Amino acid sequence: MSIIKKACITNAKVKCMVWGAAGTEKSRFALSFPKPLVIDLERGTEWYSDQFNFYKAEIDQSDEKAKNASVLTKTVVDELLTGKFTNKIETLIIDPITDLLDNVESILANSYESTIKKKITDLNALEKSKWYAHRRDRSRDVLNTIIQLPLNIVFVAREKNLWDSVKGQMQPVGKVFDGLELIEYLPDLVIHLEKKRMNITKSRIGKLPEFIEEKTFSAMQKALFKKYEPEKVIKAI
């Protein structure tokens, strides 16, 4: 049997990164996706259990399969790949992806320092560029493993200040997501949530408007109706 198949929107899954300040309802937006499983790295989704029907996984330092963010995520991905949760889960949420990437970096740094017998903080410019490339490549491997799952994927990221030099002094000049640039490049959809609306800053899933006032998955479906037939959109995402 050939590995080549005809492209079809009904086989598509949304790979999304959403970010914003505290109180912009990032977790609520993510949980509005169909049949979600959330890797809850902040232990905060219980507050939504009366509003959404979802599964969750949390860090448990007493359990070798869930002792930190990286191990927990690998355990969840491995279980999903077994097909054990087929028809029960359609969306995987990492909340926040910031914590997962921080944990990945910490593990990579410890391993890298052990290999080169030198602290990251003591590296010269050339050595640091090699470390940054190593961190980027290994982090991409982790994110690609998640994104390639046959599910909708939602990376939830915190917001942080964007700093730049203004009149010779470093000052905050705006806001940006907290995480490696990879979490903006790899997904098909990037959404910046504000208090009263969501801003679509990147989209490969159709011509979405620049902003949508209702911050829900169903609002995205409605916005896509202009390009695709409703029943196909519903099946696709």
VENURQUI-V394314 format. One record per backbone hydrogen bond with DSSP energy under -0.5 kcal/mol. NH is the residue of the N-H (numbers start at 0). CO is the residue of the C=O. Records with the same first field share a line. If there is no record, write none. Layout:
NH: CO + CO
This chain:
10: 7
11: 8
15: 13 + 152
16: 188
17: 154
18: 190
19: 156
20: 192
23: 20
28: 24
29: 25
30: 26
31: 27 + 28
32: 29
35: 32
36: 90
37: 54
38: 92
39: 37 + 56
40: 38 + 94
41: 94
46: 43
47: 44
48: 45
50: 47
51: 47
53: 51
54: 35
56: 37
59: 65
62: 59
63: 61
65: 62
71: 67
72: 68
73: 69
74: 70
75: 71
76: 72
77: 73
78: 74
79: 75
80: 76
81: 77 + 78
82: 79
83: 78
85: 82
87: 84
88: 84
89: 34
90: 34
91: 151
92: 36
93: 153
94: 38 + 92
95: 155
96: 93 + 155
97: 155
98: 95
99: 95
100: 96
101: 97
102: 98
103: 99
104: 100
105: 101
106: 102
107: 103
108: 104
109: 105
110: 106
111: 107
112: 108
113: 109
114: 110
115: 111
116: 112
117: 112
121: 118
122: 119
127: 123
128: 124
129: 125
130: 126
131: 127
132: 128
133: 129
134: 130
135: 131
136: 132
137: 133
138: 134
139: 135
140: 136
141: 137
142: 138
143: 139
144: 140
145: 141
146: 142
147: 143
148: 145
150: 148
151: 89
152: 13
153: 91
154: 15
155: 93 + 153
156: 17 + 154
159: 175
161: 173
162: 160
163: 170
165: 168
168: 165
170: 163
172: 161
173: 161
175: 159
177: 157
178: 176
182: 179
183: 180
184: 180
185: 181
187: 14
188: 14
189: 201
190: 16
191: 198
192: 18 + 190
193: 196
197: 211
198: 191
199: 197 + 209
200: 189 + 198
201: 189
203: 187
207: 205
211: 197
214: 212
215: 213
219: 215
220: 216
221: 217
222: 218
223: 219
224: 220 + 221
225: 222
226: 223
227: 223
231: 228
232: 228
233: 229
234: 230
235: 231
236: 232
